[in-house]
Amino acid sequence: MGNDLRSVVVFGIGEIGRPLVEEFLSHGYSVRAVTRQGSQNPSVRSVEEAGATIVQVDYRDEKSLESAIRGTDIVISTLSGPAFAYQVALAKVAKRESVKLFVPSMWGFDYENPRFKDPKRNPPMIKEKYDLLEELNTLGLPWFAFSNGLFTSWMLSSVHGIDAKSCTIRWAGRGDKLVTFTHLRDVAAFVQLAISRIPIPQPGTGRWLYVESFRATFNDVFAEAQRLDGTRRQWTMTRSSADDARQTQTSDSEQGEIAWHLALFDDGDGLRAENDNKLVGFEPKYDFANAVQETLLQERK
């Protein structure tokens, strides 16, 4: 029997927020899409035209948050960076407004892996994720947290030392460990299915749910990029040890987060051995070859 939850508010209309809004709309949900007051986010017009109600909020004003949340069944957060901390206020308002399910902004790796609880191997933002889940339990909110590995849109990202335009790679690590990759659209489809099919946890408890489009090594990704380019372009790589990344992976900075990615890839912690695709009844629509091609085109715009 499915869950009778038909209204959702999505906080943040960015990389994963927009696909989530569009997915729930496509299944007939009443959807509010929340953005900051004064935001110039280009996705706002698109999701509004698709049928979402746009709500602008001041995250420092609880009354503003109340107006966004009131009367909805599900709160989904995609807040990240400095805005991540606002989720505590969101959770408190969600509890007062009797929200039936809270989805915190956990998108990413397998945070049930003990590696991610070791402060010597992670930046401070990871502890913030665990602290938020503790807060949800303390408040008595039921929650789902979703893990998707690395978004496929980051497969050839410049932040990891990859320049798709010049076909150059500066890679820290061996690149031979499997990584869980999930396309943004697959994440959104999985989330909608899970919320409609998996029993909602009891108040003050939650569960992790794991989605995967496919798994591959970064060496596989680089080889596929070269195959797609054929003889028209020649990729070159400068490879170094991931030891420097391990030394800086705890830094509370953008560079620290990038180093953390590279270190965990090299350690094999970018892979979740099992996923919940079958449990949820989800079939990925995006495969390895198509995802690399899409990302290559995206990075060359």
C-alpha positions in Angstrom: 0.0 0.0 0.0 1.4 3.4 -0.9 1.8 6.4 1.3 -1.0 9.0 1.1 1.3 12.0 0.9 0.4 14.4 -1.9 2.0 17.8 -1.1 5.7 18.6 -1.0 7.8 21.7 -0.4 11.3 21.7 -1.8 13.8 24.1 -0.3 16.4 25.1 -3.0 15.9 25.0 -6.7 19.5 24.2 -7.7 21.3 21.2 -9.1 19.1 18.6 -7.5 16.2 20.8 -6.4 14.9 21.5 -9.9 14.8 17.8 -10.9 13.0 17.0 -7.6 10.4 19.7 -8.2 9.8 18.5 -11.8 9.6 14.8 -10.8 6.9 15.4 -8.1 4.9 17.6 -10.4 4.9 14.9 -13.1 3.2 12.6 -10.6 0.5 15.0 -9.7 1.8 16.3 -6.4 1.1 19.8 -5.2 4.6 21.3 -5.1 6.0 24.5 -3.6 9.5 25.5 -4.7 11.3 27.7 -2.2 14.0 30.2 -3.0 15.7 33.0 -1.1 14.2 36.4 -1.1 15.8 38.4 -3.9 17.2 35.3 -5.6 17.8 35.5 -9.4 17.8 31.7 -9.8 17.1 31.0 -13.5 15.3 27.8 -12.6 12.5 29.6 -10.9 10.6 30.5 -14.1 11.0 27.0 -15.5 9.5 25.2 -12.5 6.8 27.8 -12.1 5.8 27.2 -15.7 5.8 23.5 -15.0 3.2 24.1 -12.2 5.1 24.7 -9.0 4.1 27.4 -6.6 7.1 29.7 -6.0 7.7 30.8 -2.4 10.5 33.3 -1.5 11.7 33.1 2.1 14.1 34.7 4.5 15.8 31.7 6.2 16.4 33.8 9.3 12.7 34.5 9.8 10.7 31.5 11.2 7.4 33.1 10.2 8.6 33.2 6.7 9.5 29.5 6.9 6.1 28.8 8.4 4.3 30.3 5.5 6.3 28.1 3.1 5.8 24.9 5.1 2.2 25.2 6.4 -0.2 22.6 5.1 2.3 20.4 3.3 3.0 16.7 4.0 6.7 16.5 3.0 9.6 18.8 3.4 12.6 18.2 1.1 15.8 20.2 1.7 18.6 20.6 -0.9 20.4 23.4 1.1 24.1 23.2 1.0 27.2 25.2 1.9 26.6 28.0 4.4 22.8 27.5 4.0 23.0 23.9 5.3 22.8 25.2 8.9 19.3 26.7 8.2 17.9 23.2 8.2 17.7 23.1 12.0 15.2 26.0 11.8 13.4 24.2 8.9 13.1 21.1 11.1 11.7 23.0 14.1 9.1 24.7 11.9 8.3 21.4 10.2 7.6 19.8 13.6 5.3 22.6 14.7 3.4 22.3 11.4 3.0 18.5 11.7 4.9 17.6 8.6 4.7 13.9 8.0 8.2 13.4 6.5 11.4 15.4 6.5 14.1 14.8 3.9 17.4 16.5 4.9 20.0 17.6 2.5 22.3 14.5 2.7 22.7 13.9 -1.0 26.1 12.2 -1.6 28.1 9.3 -0.3 27.4 6.3 2.0 27.4 8.2 5.3 26.7 4.9 7.2 30.2 3.9 6.3 32.3 4.3 9.5 34.9 6.2 7.4 32.7 9.3 7.4 32.4 9.4 11.2 36.2 9.7 11.6 37.1 13.4 12.1 40.6 12.7 11.0 39.4 11.8 7.5 36.6 14.3 6.8 35.9 18.0 6.7 33.7 19.6 9.5 30.7 19.7 7.2 30.3 15.9 7.5 29.8 16.1 11.3 27.1 18.7 10.6 25.2 16.1 8.6 25.2 13.7 11.6 24.3 16.5 14.0 21.3 17.4 11.8 20.0 13.8 11.9 20.3 13.8 15.7 18.3 17.0 15.7 15.5 15.4 13.6 15.4 12.5 16.1 15.3 14.8 19.1 12.5 16.8 17.6 10.5 13.7 16.8 10.4 14.0 13.1 10.2 11.0 10.7 12.9 11.2 8.0 14.4 9.6 4.9 17.9 10.4 3.9 19.0 9.6 0.4 22.5 8.6 -0.7 23.4 8.7 -4.4 27.2 8.6 -4.5 28.5 11.3 -6.9 26.1 13.0 -9.3 27.0 12.1 -12.9 27.2 15.9 -13.6 30.5 15.8 -11.6 32.1 13.0 -13.6 34.4 15.3 -15.6 34.2 18.3 -13.3 37.0 20.9 -13.3 37.0 21.0 -9.5 38.6 17.5 -9.6 41.3 18.7 -12.0 39.6 17.8 -15.3 39.5 20.3 -18.1 37.2 18.8 -20.8 37.8 21.8 -23.1 41.5 21.3 -23.3 41.3 17.5 -22.8 43.7 17.6 -19.8 43.5 15.8 -16.5 45.5 16.5 -13.4 44.4 13.6 -11.2 45.4 12.8 -7.6 45.2 9.1 -7.1 45.1 5.8 -9.0 41.6 6.2 -10.4 41.0 2.4 -10.2 38.4 2.1 -7.5 34.7 1.8 -8.3 32.5 4.8 -7.5 28.7 5.0 -7.2 27.3 7.5 -9.8 23.7 8.6 -10.1 22.2 11.0 -12.7 20.2 13.9 -11.2 17.0 12.7 -12.9 17.5 9.2 -11.6 17.9 10.6 -8.1 14.7 12.5 -8.4 12.7 9.5 -9.7 14.0 7.3 -7.0 13.1 9.8 -4.3 9.5 10.1 -5.6 9.1 6.3 -5.7 10.6 5.8 -2.3 8.3 8.3 -0.7 5.3 6.9 -2.4 6.1 3.2 -1.6 8.3 2.8 1.5 6.6 3.0 4.9 7.2 6.3 6.6 9.3 5.8 9.8 7.9 6.4 13.2 8.4 10.0 14.6 11.9 10.5 15.8 13.3 7.8 13.6 14.5 7.5 10.0 16.2 5.4 7.4 18.8 5.7 4.7 17.9 4.8 1.2 20.5 4.2 -1.5 20.2 4.8 -5.2 22.6 4.1 -8.1 22.5 4.6 -11.8 25.8 2.7 -12.3 29.2 2.2 -10.9 32.5 2.9 -12.7 36.1 3.9 -12.0 37.4 7.3 -12.9 39.9 5.5 -15.2 36.8 4.1 -17.0 35.4 7.7 -17.2 38.6 9.0 -18.7 38.8 6.2 -21.2 35.2 6.7 -22.3 35.8 10.4 -22.8 38.8 9.6 -25.1 36.7 7.0 -27.0 33.9 9.5 -27.6 36.4 12.1 -28.9 38.1 9.5 -31.1 41.0 10.9 -33.1 39.7 14.5 -33.1 41.1 15.2 -29.7 43.8 13.6 -27.6 43.4 13.6 -23.8 46.5 13.9 -21.6 46.9 13.1 -18.0 49.3 14.1 -15.2 48.8 11.7 -12.3 50.0 12.3 -8.7 49.6 10.5 -5.4 46.5 11.1 -3.4 48.6 11.5 -0.2 48.5 15.3 -0.5 44.7 15.1 -0.7 44.7 13.0 2.5 46.7 15.6 4.3 44.2 18.4 3.5 40.9 16.5 3.5 39.9 17.8 6.9 40.2 21.4 5.9 37.1 23.5 6.4 37.4 25.1 2.9 36.4 24.4 -0.7 39.9 23.0 -1.4 39.5 20.8 1.6 36.2 19.4 0.3 37.8 18.7 -3.1 40.8 17.0 -1.5 38.3 14.9 0.6 36.6 13.8 -2.6 39.9 12.7 -4.2 41.0 10.9 -1.0 37.8 9.0 -0.6 37.8 8.0 -4.3 41.3 6.6 -3.9 40.4 4.8 -0.7 37.5 3.1 -2.3 34.9 4.8 -0.2 33.0 6.4 -3.1 31.2 3.0 -3.6 28.2 1.7 -1.8 28.3 -2.1 -2.2 24.5 -2.5 -2.2 21.7 -0.2 -3.2 17.9 0.0 -2.7 16.9 0.2 -6.4 15.1 -3.2 -6.3 13.5 -2.4 -2.9 12.0 0.7 -4.2 11.1 -0.7 -7.6 13.4 1.7 -9.4 15.1 1.1 -12.8 17.8 3.7 -13.7 17.2 5.5 -17.0 20.8 6.7 -17.4 23.8 4.4 -18.2 27.5 5.0 -18.2 28.1 5.8 -21.8 25.2 8.3 -22.1 26.2 10.0 -18.8 29.8 10.5 -19.8 28.7 11.9 -23.2 26.1 14.3 -21.5 28.7 15.5 -19.0 31.3 16.0 -21.6 29.0 18.2 -23.6 28.0 20.1 -20.4 31.6 20.8 -19.5 32.4 22.1 -23.0 29.6 24.7 -23.1 
